[in-house]
Amino acid sequence: MSRTGTTDDGDELLTRLEALTAQARAQAEMQRSRVELAIALQRGMLPRDLPVASRLHLAVRYAPACQGLNVGGDWYDAFTLGDGRIGLSIGDVQGHNIEAAAFMGQVRAGLRALASVTSDPGEVLARTNDLLLSLGSDLFATCTFMRLDPCAGVLESARAGHLPCVWATANGKSGVTADEGGPPLGVQAGMPYPVTRYELTTGGVFVLLTDGVVEGPSLPLEEGLDQAMRLAGIAAVAGMDVDALAAALIKGAELVGHDDDAAVLVVGLDGPGAQP
């Protein structure tokens, strides 16, 4: 009996398998390149330096979703405003791809540009919201924008669909903010964003974070915020450095049960006689 037919079939099968393997390898390499590009874009959009002011201490941590094929659009930002006060923002873009990372850059740039025109947090978010809608993107972002007066220890905050902040004082009090807030940016035009005023006391801390730090399949949001609040309370009472607190908070992102971006921005304030 001739075995030529069987041999030819086997050779054809091997050829097809080789072609499929090469195709899969090329697709994986392309996706890996897209992820690397998105991560580079994310990191390039984050501020290289943080503002310096008397009494003020800022610390940040950022962990991109670099495992697997998902890349998100979380960001933090801190910059000096024209009147000497400090602008602070943190947020999260819907989606996990290079488009989300690019949209994050647009949101962050829009916030900075509009904060140079009006630093009122509610007005900054309202104008950024309308700007994003004019770009015609299908994406949206949650965000918190704050204006900090480090001399007076006053924080003015507006939220756009973002999760609340965590605070703690040196005398053992701690909690989660309960301001009204408004809808995410890029959803509906003409929306108001109420401003809430907070006092950052000597030795106290204020923590801005994204949901990748405190929420996931293994960690409900309420429980995650409670853990962050306890860490902030311990840090404030113990006089812990804000950088150490930021490191401890980002470590908690490992407990959420999924691979997602995670960003933390911690604000601390020294006593009136302290040096910058």
C-alpha positions in Angstrom: 0.0 0.0 0.0 1.3 3.5 -0.9 2.0 5.9 2.0 2.5 8.9 -0.2 -0.9 10.4 0.4 -0.5 10.1 4.2 3.0 11.7 4.0 1.6 14.6 1.9 -1.2 15.2 4.3 1.2 15.3 7.2 3.4 17.8 5.5 0.5 20.0 4.7 -0.7 19.9 8.3 2.7 20.8 9.6 2.9 23.7 7.1 -0.5 25.0 8.3 0.5 24.7 11.9 3.7 26.6 11.2 1.7 29.3 9.5 -0.8 29.5 12.4 2.0 29.6 14.9 3.8 32.4 13.0 0.6 34.4 12.8 -0.1 34.0 16.5 3.4 35.0 17.4 3.1 38.1 15.2 -0.2 39.1 16.8 1.2 38.6 20.3 4.2 40.7 19.4 2.0 43.4 18.0 -0.2 43.4 21.1 2.9 43.4 23.4 4.2 46.5 21.4 0.9 48.2 21.9 1.0 47.5 25.6 4.6 48.8 25.9 3.6 51.9 23.9 0.6 52.6 26.1 2.7 52.2 29.3 5.3 54.5 27.9 2.6 57.0 27.1 1.1 56.7 30.6 4.5 57.3 32.3 5.3 60.1 30.0 2.1 61.9 30.9 2.8 61.8 34.7 4.6 64.7 36.3 8.4 64.4 36.6 8.6 66.7 39.7 6.2 67.5 42.4 5.6 71.1 43.7 7.6 72.3 46.6 6.1 74.6 49.2 6.6 75.5 52.9 5.0 73.0 55.2 3.8 70.8 52.3 4.7 67.2 51.7 3.5 65.3 48.6 4.0 61.6 47.8 2.8 59.6 44.9 2.8 56.0 43.7 1.7 54.6 40.4 1.4 50.9 39.3 0.3 50.4 35.7 -1.6 47.3 34.7 1.4 45.7 32.9 0.5 42.1 33.3 -1.5 40.5 30.5 -2.8 42.6 27.7 -4.8 45.3 29.6 -3.5 48.8 30.0 -5.7 51.4 31.7 -5.7 55.2 31.9 -5.2 56.1 35.6 -3.2 59.3 36.4 -2.2 61.7 39.1 -1.0 65.2 38.8 0.3 68.0 41.0 1.4 71.5 39.9 1.7 75.1 41.0 -1.1 77.5 40.0 -0.6 81.1 39.0 -1.5 82.4 42.5 1.0 80.1 44.3 -1.6 77.6 45.4 -1.3 73.9 44.3 -3.5 72.1 41.8 -4.0 68.4 42.5 -5.8 65.8 40.3 -6.3 62.1 40.1 -8.5 60.1 37.8 -9.4 57.0 35.8 -10.3 56.7 32.2 -12.9 54.1 31.1 -11.3 51.2 29.2 -8.1 49.3 29.2 -6.3 49.9 25.9 -4.0 52.3 24.2 -7.0 54.6 23.4 -7.7 54.9 27.1 -4.0 55.8 27.8 -4.1 58.5 25.0 -7.5 59.9 26.3 -5.9 60.1 29.8 -3.3 62.4 28.3 -6.0 64.7 26.9 -7.8 64.9 30.2 -4.7 65.7 32.2 -3.6 68.3 29.7 -7.1 69.8 29.6 -7.2 70.1 33.4 -3.8 71.8 33.5 -4.6 74.2 30.7 -8.0 75.2 32.1 -6.6 75.5 35.7 -4.4 78.3 34.3 -7.6 80.2 33.3 -9.7 79.5 36.4 -8.4 77.5 39.4 -11.8 77.1 41.0 -12.1 73.2 41.1 -15.8 73.1 40.1 -15.2 75.4 37.1 -12.1 73.5 36.1 -14.1 70.2 35.9 -17.0 71.8 34.2 -14.9 73.3 31.5 -12.8 70.2 31.1 -16.1 68.2 30.7 -17.3 70.4 27.9 -13.9 70.4 26.2 -13.8 66.6 26.2 -17.3 66.4 24.8 -16.2 68.7 21.9 -13.5 66.2 21.0 -16.2 63.6 20.1 -14.6 60.7 21.9 -16.7 57.8 23.2 -14.6 57.5 26.3 -15.2 59.2 29.7 -13.1 59.7 32.8 -13.7 60.0 36.5 -11.7 62.6 38.3 -11.0 64.6 41.5 -9.5 68.1 41.2 -8.3 70.0 44.2 -6.9 73.5 44.9 -4.6 73.5 48.0 -3.5 76.6 49.9 -0.5 75.1 51.9 -0.1 78.3 54.0 -3.7 78.1 55.3 -4.0 74.3 55.1 -7.2 74.7 53.0 -8.3 72.2 50.4 -11.1 73.0 47.9 -12.3 69.9 46.1 -14.6 68.9 43.3 -15.3 65.3 42.1 -16.5 64.0 38.7 -17.8 60.5 39.4 -14.6 59.6 41.2 -14.4 57.6 44.4 -14.0 59.7 47.6 -10.8 60.7 49.3 -9.5 59.4 52.7 -8.3 61.7 55.5 -6.7 61.5 58.9 -5.5 63.8 61.6 -2.6 63.6 64.1 -5.1 63.4 67.0 -6.5 60.0 65.8 -9.5 61.0 63.7 -9.9 59.6 60.2 -12.6 59.2 57.6 -13.8 59.2 54.0 -15.0 62.4 52.3 -18.8 62.6 51.6 -19.0 65.5 49.2 -21.8 65.6 46.6 -19.7 65.5 43.4 -20.9 65.4 39.8 -21.0 62.9 36.9 -17.9 61.6 35.1 -16.2 63.9 32.5 -17.2 63.4 28.9 -20.7 62.2 29.5 -23.1 65.2 29.5 -22.6 68.8 28.7 -23.3 71.7 31.1 -23.0 69.7 34.3 -22.2 71.5 37.6 -19.5 70.2 40.0 -20.0 71.4 43.5 -16.9 72.5 45.5 -16.3 71.3 49.1 -13.8 72.9 51.4 -11.6 70.9 53.8 -9.0 71.9 56.4 -5.8 70.0 56.4 -4.5 70.2 59.9 -0.9 70.0 61.2 0.3 66.5 61.0 -2.7 65.4 59.1 -2.9 63.6 55.7 -5.3 63.7 52.7 -5.2 60.7 50.3 -6.4 60.8 46.7 -6.5 57.4 45.0 -8.0 55.3 42.1 -10.2 52.3 42.4 -7.4 49.9 41.5 -6.1 50.5 45.0 -9.2 49.8 46.9 -11.7 47.8 44.8 -11.9 44.5 42.9 -13.3 41.0 43.0 -11.4 40.2 46.2 -12.0 43.5 47.9 -15.3 45.5 48.0 -14.9 49.2 47.7 -16.2 49.9 51.2 -13.8 47.5 52.7 -10.9 48.8 50.6 -11.6 52.4 51.6 -11.8 51.3 55.3 -8.4 49.7 55.0 -7.0 52.9 53.4 -8.5 55.0 56.2 -7.0 52.8 58.9 -3.5 53.1 57.2 -3.9 56.8 57.0 -5.0 57.0 60.6 -2.0 55.0 61.8 0.4 57.1 59.7 -0.9 60.4 61.0 -0.8 59.4 64.6 2.6 57.9 64.3 4.0 60.8 62.3 4.9 58.5 59.4 6.5 60.0 56.4 3.9 60.6 53.5 6.2 58.6 51.2 5.9 55.5 53.5 2.1 55.9 53.6 1.9 56.1 49.8 4.0 52.9 49.5 1.8 51.1 52.0 -1.3 52.1 50.2 -0.1 51.0 46.8 0.9 47.7 48.3 -2.8 47.2 49.0 -3.5 47.1 45.3 -2.2 43.5 45.3 -5.3 42.5 47.4 -8.0 43.7 45.0 -8.1 40.5 43.0 -7.5 41.8 39.5 -4.9 43.5 37.3 -5.7 47.2 37.1 -3.9 50.5 37.2 -3.4 51.9 40.6 -2.5 55.5 41.6 -2.1 57.2 45.0 -1.4 60.8 45.9 -0.8 61.7 49.5 -0.9 65.3 50.9 0.7 66.1 54.3 1.2 69.3 56.2 3.8 70.3 58.8 3.4 72.8 61.6 3.7 76.5 60.9 7.4 76.6 61.9 8.5 73.7 59.8 10.9 74.2 56.8 10.1 73.0 53.3 
